[in-house]
Amino acid sequence: MNFKYLIFSTVLIFTGSTSILANEFQRGFSSSRTCTRNEYREEYIPGTRDAPGVVNQWEETIEVPCPSADLSTNKDEFDNNDCSEGTIAGGILGAGIATAISRGKDRWWVIPAGLVGGSLVGCQIDGG
């Protein structure tokens, strides 16, 4: 007799728990949402000499696009790559190479050119 009560209570527990999970959904599956708003409307019906005009007024529920919870579609994209470390390292390396390979009076223009060229290359390598 106790075995029947055990089976009955087990069945009752499991059938009661399915209604708790009914409103949940798993991640990755589609879900739908309907968003609405109320709009006030008026319509004027012109009158005649014998009967005055009438203004009918009512509210309609209109379906509108829901505000998106996903902010990636609404935000403006901008490039936040910072290449300042690559610019500094590339400029130092470029100026050093220019100093090593230049001789005599050519150093006055080769070192700044190596600095600028190295900083441009360093920025591109760093992700800019």
Helices and strands as residue ranges (DSSP letters): H 2-20, G 21-23, E 35-45, E 54-64, H 84-101, G 104-106, H 107-126
